[in-house]
Amino acid sequence: MNAKVFSHVANFTGYMKVVARHFAELPKGLRILDLPAGNGLLADALRAMGHEVVCGDINRERSDYQYLDMAGPLPFGDGQFDAAICLEGLEHLVDPVRLIGELARVTRAGGRIVVSTPNVMSLYSRLHQLFTGVPYQFNPAAAPEIAPGAAADRGHIFPLSYYQLRYLFGQHGARVEKILGDRYKKKALMPLYLLLLPFAWVASRLLFVGGGDTRHGQRNRQLWEHAFRAPMLFSRSLILVLEKA
């Protein structure tokens, strides 16, 4: 299969650097699944730290890659990895919920799951959606026509918010430990962001704290507070570190 059919970035990106820094703080010798492995540069960095990395992808970028289709079941046993990484992958799937379950399944209890996805909750993405009807980085005109079930890169087709990711991983026993982000997007618009923030703050408070289910007051307040962390408001990619129960 031709590797060039499948897209991935060529450089060591900001979100890769953030994830590498996270694993640099952990004990050496972790067994890590990197899916999709993309250009392999993150795996190189993790191996240099002393970790064992299993790279999976549908591209043939490197000879040591294991062919893994994110849309299907993963060929690993339960709890086989100390950590699982999925950077910029979930949004490419017709059914990302299935992969979320698989990532949780193959990660051991007490292990980490690290995911990144385009941040549809950033202030810039909210403005983009206000005027175009779609979140930033999810242009429907850019989605290729691909036969149902084909093992191919569909591009950005499934936007996922922090709230969805938190809930879906939570259904598989993984809780959010850290909310991180990469580079800030469209910093030139910062004056406009600061103008809009008070309105967003009030509207979100009414939604989660004022109009939410009073039986879950503490959880709802936490969701509201998380929505106003800097990575959530400004980062191009949202990066979540989750712990598997």
C-alpha positions in Angstrom: 0.0 0.0 0.0 1.4 3.4 -0.9 2.3 5.5 2.1 1.7 8.7 0.2 -2.0 8.0 0.1 -2.2 8.8 3.8 -1.5 12.3 5.1 0.6 13.2 8.1 2.7 16.1 9.1 6.4 16.1 8.3 7.8 17.9 11.3 8.0 17.5 15.1 4.9 19.5 15.9 3.9 21.5 18.9 1.5 18.9 20.2 4.2 16.2 19.9 6.6 18.4 22.0 3.9 18.8 24.7 3.3 15.0 24.8 7.1 14.3 24.8 7.5 16.6 27.8 4.8 14.8 29.6 6.4 11.4 29.2 9.8 12.8 30.1 8.5 13.3 33.6 7.4 9.7 33.9 9.6 6.7 34.9 11.5 5.0 32.1 10.7 1.7 30.5 7.0 2.2 29.8 5.4 0.2 27.0 3.6 2.7 24.8 1.2 2.3 21.9 1.5 5.2 19.4 -1.5 5.2 17.0 -1.4 6.7 14.4 2.4 6.8 14.4 2.5 9.3 11.5 6.0 10.4 10.8 7.5 8.5 13.7 9.3 11.5 15.3 7.4 11.2 18.5 8.2 7.5 18.8 11.9 8.4 18.3 11.8 10.9 21.1 10.0 8.5 23.5 12.5 5.7 22.7 15.4 8.1 23.4 13.9 8.5 26.9 14.1 4.8 27.4 10.5 3.8 26.6 9.4 0.9 24.4 7.1 2.1 21.6 4.8 0.0 19.4 4.0 2.1 16.3 0.7 1.5 14.4 -0.6 3.1 11.3 -2.1 2.5 7.9 0.8 4.2 6.2 4.1 2.5 5.4 6.3 5.4 6.5 8.7 3.0 8.3 9.5 -0.6 8.2 8.9 -1.3 11.9 5.3 0.0 11.7 2.6 -2.5 12.5 -0.3 -2.2 10.1 -3.3 -1.0 12.3 -6.5 0.4 11.1 -7.9 2.7 13.7 -11.5 2.0 12.5 -11.3 -1.7 13.5 -10.4 -3.7 16.7 -6.8 -3.5 17.9 -4.9 -6.8 17.8 -3.7 -6.5 21.4 -4.8 -8.0 24.7 -6.6 -6.1 27.5 -4.2 -3.9 29.5 -1.2 -4.7 27.4 0.2 -1.2 27.4 1.3 1.2 30.1 0.2 4.1 27.9 -1.6 4.7 24.6 -1.1 7.8 22.5 -3.5 8.9 19.8 -2.5 12.3 18.3 -4.7 13.9 15.7 -6.4 10.6 14.9 -9.9 10.4 16.4 -11.3 13.2 14.2 -10.4 11.2 11.1 -12.8 8.4 11.9 -16.5 7.7 11.0 -16.8 6.1 14.4 -14.2 7.5 16.9 -16.2 6.1 19.8 -15.1 2.6 18.9 -11.4 3.6 19.0 -11.9 5.4 22.3 -13.1 2.1 23.7 -10.2 0.2 22.2 -7.6 2.6 23.5 -9.0 2.2 27.0 -9.2 -1.5 26.7 -5.5 -2.0 25.8 -4.3 0.3 28.5 -3.6 -1.2 31.9 -5.3 0.0 35.1 -3.3 3.0 36.3 -1.9 3.6 32.9 -2.2 6.8 30.8 -4.1 7.6 27.6 -3.0 10.7 25.8 -5.1 12.1 22.9 -5.0 15.3 20.9 -7.6 16.6 18.4 -8.3 20.0 16.8 -9.7 22.3 19.5 -13.2 23.0 18.4 -13.8 24.9 21.7 -11.1 27.6 21.1 -12.4 31.1 20.8 -11.2 31.2 17.2 -13.0 28.0 16.3 -16.2 29.4 17.9 -16.0 32.5 15.7 -15.3 30.3 12.7 -18.4 28.3 13.3 -20.5 31.3 14.0 -19.8 32.7 10.5 -19.4 29.4 8.5 -21.5 26.9 10.3 -18.5 24.5 10.9 -15.7 24.4 13.4 -12.2 25.5 12.3 -10.2 22.7 10.6 -13.4 20.8 9.6 -14.1 22.1 6.1 -16.6 19.7 4.5 -15.4 20.8 1.1 -12.0 19.2 1.9 -13.4 15.8 2.8 -12.6 13.2 0.1 -15.1 10.9 -1.4 -14.2 7.5 0.0 -16.1 4.2 -0.2 -17.8 3.1 3.1 -15.5 0.8 5.0 -12.3 1.6 3.0 -9.1 1.8 5.0 -8.2 5.4 4.0 -7.6 8.8 5.5 -10.9 10.7 5.4 -9.4 13.9 6.8 -11.1 15.9 9.5 -14.7 14.7 9.6 -15.7 14.2 13.2 -15.2 17.2 15.6 -14.9 16.3 19.2 -15.2 18.7 22.1 -13.6 18.4 25.5 -17.0 17.5 27.0 -17.5 14.7 24.5 -14.0 13.3 25.1 -14.3 13.5 28.8 -17.7 11.7 28.8 -16.8 9.0 26.3 -13.5 8.1 27.9 -15.2 8.2 31.3 -17.6 5.5 30.0 -14.5 3.3 29.6 -13.0 4.0 33.0 -10.6 6.8 32.1 -10.7 10.1 33.8 -9.1 13.4 32.7 -5.9 14.1 34.6 -4.5 17.0 32.6 -5.8 19.5 30.1 -3.0 20.7 27.8 -2.6 22.6 24.5 -0.1 23.5 21.9 0.4 26.8 20.1 -2.1 29.6 20.4 -4.2 30.2 17.3 -4.7 33.6 15.7 -3.1 35.6 18.5 -3.7 38.8 16.5 -7.4 38.4 17.4 -6.6 38.5 21.2 -8.2 41.9 21.6 -11.4 40.5 20.2 -11.1 37.4 22.3 -10.8 39.5 25.5 -13.9 41.5 24.4 -15.9 38.3 24.0 -14.7 36.5 27.1 -17.1 38.1 29.6 -20.1 37.2 27.5 -18.8 33.6 27.1 -18.2 33.4 30.8 -21.7 34.5 31.7 -23.4 32.3 29.1 -21.4 29.2 30.2 -22.1 29.8 33.8 -25.8 30.0 33.1 -25.6 26.8 31.1 -23.6 24.7 33.6 -24.2 26.3 37.0 -27.5 28.1 36.7 -29.4 25.7 34.3 -27.7 22.4 35.0 -28.9 19.4 37.0 -28.6 20.4 40.6 -27.8 16.8 41.5 -24.4 17.2 39.7 -23.6 20.7 40.9 -19.9 20.0 41.7 -19.3 18.2 38.3 -21.1 21.0 36.4 -19.1 23.7 38.1 -15.9 21.8 37.2 -16.9 21.6 33.6 -17.6 25.3 33.5 -14.2 26.1 35.1 -12.4 23.8 32.7 -13.9 25.6 29.7 -12.0 28.8 30.7 -8.6 27.3 31.0 -6.1 28.9 28.6 -5.4 25.7 26.5 -9.2 25.4 26.0 -9.6 29.0 24.9 -6.6 29.6 22.7 -4.8 26.4 21.6 -5.0 25.0 18.1 -5.0 21.4 19.4 -6.6 20.1 22.6 -4.4 17.6 24.4 -5.8 15.4 27.2 -4.0 13.1 29.5 -6.3 10.5 31.0 -5.7 7.9 33.7 -7.3 4.5 33.3 -9.0 3.2 36.4 
